[in-house]
């Protein structure tokens, strides 16, 4: 049973921090590019951050550069998103994604709600 389960979302005040976690089961993340996406009501899903698998590189949406950090731990089969200096516009459902190298195989989590409000 292939599964990605996000956790760590919640309500936080502007300027606060949250760390999202995504735990994979049923497959090894070692050969997968791992990403975080987010989707707000009425908007398209957007890519927030990506981390590659073999030679590790990271990439971030311009809107989160300098505030968010994506990381991975293959031993724990997990990917994380550290979110600092949160803004109301960061409010969205956050999803993790795993894409197998040299493949169209894609797995998605069910999402975790992040709400930034005072």
C-alpha positions in Angstrom: 0.0 0.0 0.0 1.7 3.2 -1.3 0.9 6.1 1.0 2.1 9.7 1.8 0.9 11.2 5.0 1.4 14.9 5.8 1.3 16.3 9.3 2.2 19.4 11.2 -0.3 21.8 9.8 -2.4 24.1 11.9 -3.2 27.7 12.9 -0.3 30.1 13.4 0.0 33.9 13.7 1.7 36.0 11.0 5.5 35.8 11.5 5.2 32.4 13.2 6.7 29.1 12.1 5.5 25.6 11.4 7.3 22.4 10.2 5.4 20.1 7.9 6.3 16.4 7.7 5.4 13.9 5.1 6.0 10.2 5.8 6.1 7.7 2.9 5.2 4.1 3.2 5.0 1.2 0.6 8.0 2.5 -1.3 11.5 4.0 -0.6 11.9 7.7 -1.2 15.6 7.3 -2.1 15.0 7.3 -5.9 12.3 10.0 -5.9 12.2 13.7 -6.3 10.2 15.0 -3.4 8.2 18.2 -3.5 5.7 20.3 -1.5 2.7 21.9 -3.2 0.0 24.1 -1.9 -3.5 25.0 -3.0 -5.8 27.7 -1.7 -9.6 27.8 -2.4 -10.3 28.9 -5.9 -6.7 28.7 -7.0 -4.6 26.2 -8.9 -2.2 24.0 -7.1 1.3 25.6 -7.0 4.8 24.1 -6.5 6.3 25.4 -3.3 9.6 23.6 -3.0 11.5 20.6 -4.5 14.4 18.5 -3.4 16.2 16.1 -5.7 17.3 12.5 -4.8 20.9 11.6 -5.8 22.9 14.8 -6.0 20.7 16.8 -3.6 19.5 20.2 -4.9 16.7 22.3 -3.7 14.4 24.8 -5.6 11.8 27.2 -4.2 9.0 29.3 -5.4 10.0 33.0 -5.4 7.2 33.7 -2.9 8.9 31.5 -0.2 12.6 31.9 -0.9 14.5 32.8 2.3 11.5 31.7 4.5 10.9 28.1 3.7 13.4 25.2 3.8 12.8 21.7 2.3 14.8 18.8 3.6 14.7 15.0 3.3 15.7 12.0 5.4 15.7 8.8 3.3 16.4 6.7 6.4 13.1 7.9 7.8 11.4 7.9 4.3 10.3 11.4 5.0 10.4 14.9 3.6 10.0 18.1 5.6 9.1 21.7 5.0 10.3 24.2 7.6 8.2 27.4 7.3 9.3 30.6 9.0 8.1 34.2 8.8 4.7 32.9 7.7 2.3 35.3 6.0 -1.5 35.2 5.6 -1.0 34.5 1.9 0.7 31.2 2.8 -2.7 29.9 4.0 -3.4 26.8 1.9 -3.7 23.0 2.0 -0.1 21.7 1.6 0.6 18.5 -0.2 3.7 16.4 -0.5 4.6 14.7 -3.8 7.0 11.9 -4.7 8.1 11.5 -8.4 10.2 8.6 -9.3 13.4 9.4 -11.2 13.2 8.7 -15.0 9.6 7.8 -14.6 6.1 9.3 -14.7 5.2 7.6 -11.4 3.7 10.2 -9.0 2.4 9.8 -5.5 0.4 12.4 -3.6 -0.5 12.9 0.0 -3.9 13.9 1.2 -2.8 17.3 2.4 -2.6 19.3 5.6 -4.2 22.6 6.3 -2.0 25.6 7.1 -3.8 28.8 8.2 -1.9 32.0 8.9 -4.1 34.5 10.7 -4.1 36.8 13.7 
